[in-house]
Amino acid sequence: MTKVEESRPTLRALPPRGRRPLRVLAWTGGVALLAAAVTAAALGFGGDSAGPAAAGRTPPATAKVTRTTLTETKTVDGTLGYGETTTITGKSQGTITWLPGEGSTITRGHGVYSVDADRRPLLYGTMPLYRTLEDGVSGRDVELLERNLDKLGYTGFDVDNTFTWATREAVEKWQDDLGLDVTGKVLPGDVVVADGPLRVADLKKTLGDPANGPVLTATGTTRQVLVNLDVADEHLVNKGMKATVELPDGSTVDGRVAGVGKVATETAGGDDTTTTVEVTVSVSGLKKSFDAAPVDVTIVSARRENVLTVPVGALVALAEGGYGVQVVDGATTRYAAVETGMFADGQVEVGGLQEGMTVAVPK
């Protein structure tokens, strides 16, 4: 049995919340319970007694020191949707003769809208066409066109940055398949370029309108959640971090932080001004057809694996500083100092104890 030194630690009230950033819960079993604990400690620490503190009464509740993983989370408001919208603008003269339906999806090679009965097909890329592509032209825009033709199944040319006679033949066959005038050249207004499939959000034209100017707005086809996160919490999130998204019907789906904005935005509301950054969360496993909805996003901001924990309520504050717990050993109890770490889910990470020990936890 471990001997107890005459100079014993004493108990004091927990410090005010403002003095420690950790969410520490004091023993709240009442004055009588705290006095009993002090009396029990005194039995072992006073005079010439040498031995563990005798239990003045059976602890009201106990818990084991367990080894587990602690996860710290933060829940914020978000909006489920398809991300930011882009505007598709007509660049040729003529009349709008066909438009897609709102909510429809357009993929590579398919028409985005029609001018004078000629479809304007979608090509994937990151730069718009800004000149006529024809024999002898070289550049990244030529490579974009050739790469798309290759993906659509047209062959006989090398995918590079030079428009050759072989490229022209492929363009002519493509134009013929689309029912367009076969010219062997591509003008900027002949196609629509986007970085992937489009989902039609809103039509800006009606049939019979002039073809130039904004035709429609579109988004990507993957549903995602946008969060306007307070800049004070920006340090909690990083790209790739896991998240859980709760939908309006109470169901949840898995998510992952896809991006954290680098530009802060100020929003005035009454007498307060809120500064936020935009956080994008990708989601998977969505079975409900929510096109847009307010959601709750729970982000895992910290994680501690394979640590020893006790219930937060087991902590007591020591007069000499720091925290301790009341260890129950058979019919006796003693107070042991501990080092605290992460607080999460009603548990606290502790050092200085051994797995399997029993500690008192007041109700």
Long-range contacts (C-beta under 8 A, 24 or more apart in sequence): 1-51, 1-52, 2-52, 2-334, 3-50, 3-51, 4-44, 4-45, 4-49, 4-50, 4-51, 4-52, 4-53, 4-334, 5-45, 6-45, 8-41, 8-42, 8-44, 8-45, 8-46, 8-335, 9-318, 9-319, 9-320, 9-324, 9-335, 9-337, 10-38, 10-41, 10-318, 10-319, 10-320, 11-37, 11-38, 11-41, 11-316, 11-317, 11-318, 11-319, 11-335, 12-317, 12-318, 12-319, 13-317, 14-317, 15-317, 22-340, 22-343, 23-312, 23-343, 24-312, 24-315, 24-317, 24-323, 24-340, 24-343, 24-348, 25-312, 25-313, 25-315, 26-315, 26-316, 26-317, 27-313, 27-315, 27-316, 27-362, 28-313, 28-362, 29-60, 29-362, 29-363, 33-60, 33-362, 37-316, 37-326, 37-360, 40-333, 41-333, 41-334, 41-335, 44-332, 44-334, 52-329, 52-332, 52-333, 52-334, 53-332, 53-333, 53-334, 53-335, 54-331, 54-332, 54-333, 55-328, 55-331, 55-332, 55-333, 59-326, 59-328, 59-333, 59-360, 59-361, 59-362, 60-360, 60-361, 60-362, 60-363, 61-360, 61-361, 61-362, 61-363, 62-328, 62-358, 62-359, 62-360, 62-361, 63-310, 63-311, 63-314, 63-358, 63-359, 63-361, 64-356, 64-357, 64-358, 64-359, 65-308, 65-309, 65-310, 65-350, 65-353, 65-354, 65-355, 65-356, 65-357, 65-358, 65-359, 66-308, 66-309, 66-310, 66-355, 67-306, 67-307, 67-308, 67-309, 67-355, 68-307, 68-309, 68-347, 69-303, 69-304, 69-305, 69-306, 69-307, 70-303, 70-304, 70-307, 70-309, 70-342, 70-343, 70-344, 70-345, 70-347, 70-349, 71-300, 71-302, 71-303, 71-344, 71-345, 72-300, 72-301, 72-302, 72-303, 72-342, 72-343, 72-344, 73-298, 73-299, 73-300, 73-301, 73-344, 74-233, 74-236, 74-298, 74-299, 74-301, 75-296, 75-297, 75-298, 75-299, 76-227, 76-229, 76-233, 76-296, 76-297, 76-299, 77-227, 77-228, 77-294, 77-295, 77-296, 77-297, 78-225, 78-226, 78-227, 78-245, 78-281, 78-294, 78-295, 78-296, 78-297, 79-225, 79-226, 79-227, 79-292, 79-293, 79-294, 79-295, 80-223, 80-224, 80-225, 80-245, 80-247, 80-283, 80-290, 80-292, 80-293, 80-294, 80-295, 81-219, 81-223, 81-224, 81-225, 81-226, 81-291, 81-292, 82-199, 82-201, 82-219, 82-220, 82-221, 82-222, 82-223, 82-224, 82-291, 83-219, 83-220, 83-222, 83-224, 83-226, 83-280, 84-219, 85-201, 85-202, 85-217, 85-218, 85-219, 86-194, 86-217, 86-218, 86-219, 87-204, 87-214, 87-216, 87-217, 88-112, 88-113, 88-192, 88-194, 88-198, 88-214, 88-215, 88-216, 88-217, 88-218, 89-212, 89-213, 89-214, 89-215, 90-115, 90-120, 90-189, 90-205, 90-210, 90-211, 90-212, 90-213, 90-214, 90-215, 91-188, 91-189, 91-212, 92-187, 92-189, 92-190, 92-211, 92-212, 93-210, 93-211, 93-212, 94-210, 94-211, 95-208, 95-209, 95-210, 95-211, 96-205, 96-206, 96-207, 96-208, 96-209, 96-210, 96-211, 96-215, 97-207, 98-207, 99-203, 99-205, 99-206, 99-207, 99-215, 99-216, 100-200, 100-216, 101-200, 102-200, 102-201, 102-202, 102-203, 103-199, 103-200, 103-291, 104-199, 104-200, 105-197, 105-198, 105-199, 105-200, 105-221, 106-197, 106-198, 106-199, 106-200, 106-218, 107-197, 108-148, 108-151, 108-152, 108-197, 109-148, 109-152, 112-192, 112-198, 112-215, 112-216, 113-205, 113-211, 113-215, 113-216, 115-189, 115-211, 116-211, 118-179, 118-180, 118-181, 119-178, 119-179, 119-180, 120-189, 120-190, 120-191, 120-192, 121-178, 121-191, 121-192, 122-191, 122-192, 122-193, 122-194, 122-197, 122-198, 123-148, 123-191, 123-192, 123-193, 123-194, 124-148, 124-151, 124-193, 124-194, 124-195, 124-196, 125-193, 125-194, 125-195, 126-195, 127-193, 128-188, 128-193, 129-186, 129-187, 129-188, 129-190, 129-191, 129-193, 130-188, 131-188, 132-185, 132-186, 132-187, 132-188, 133-163, 133-171, 133-185, 133-186, 134-163, 134-168, 134-184, 134-185, 134-186, 135-163, 135-164, 135-165, 135-168, 135-184, 135-185, 136-163, 137-162, 137-163, 138-162, 138-163, 142-167, 144-193, 145-171, 145-186, 146-170, 149-174, 194-218, 196-220, 196-221, 197-221, 222-282, 223-283, 223-286, 223-290, 223-291, 224-258, 224-280, 224-281, 224-282, 224-283, 225-255, 225-280, 225-281, 225-283, 225-295, 225-297, 226-278, 226-279, 226-280, 226-281, 227-278, 227-279, 227-280, 227-281, 227-297, 228-265, 228-267, 228-276, 228-277, 228-278, 228-279, 229-260, 229-276, 229-277, 229-278, 229-279, 230-274, 230-275, 230-276, 231-264, 231-275, 231-276, 231-277, 234-260, 234-277, 236-299, 236-301, 236-302, 237-279, 237-299, 237-301, 241-299, 241-300, 241-301, 242-299, 242-300, 243-281, 243-297, 243-298, 243-299, 243-300, 244-297, 244-298, 245-281, 245-283, 245-295, 245-296, 245-297, 245-298, 246-295, 246-296, 246-297, 246-298, 247-288, 247-290, 247-293, 247-295, 248-290, 248-293, 248-294, 248-295, 249-288, 251-288, 253-283, 253-284, 253-285, 253-286, 254-283, 254-284, 254-285, 255-281, 255-282, 255-283, 255-284, 255-297, 256-281, 256-282, 257-281, 257-299, 258-282, 302-342, 302-344, 304-341, 304-342, 304-349, 307-341, 307-342, 307-349, 308-349, 308-350, 308-351, 308-353, 308-354, 308-355, 309-347, 309-348, 309-349, 309-350, 310-338, 310-347, 310-348, 310-350, 310-353, 310-359, 310-361, 311-346, 311-347, 311-348, 311-361, 312-343, 312-346, 312-347, 312-348, 313-346, 313-361, 313-362, 314-359, 314-360, 314-361, 315-340, 315-348, 325-350, 325-353, 325-359, 325-360, 326-359, 326-360, 327-353, 327-357, 327-358, 327-359, 327-360, 328-358, 328-359, 328-360, 329-358, 333-360
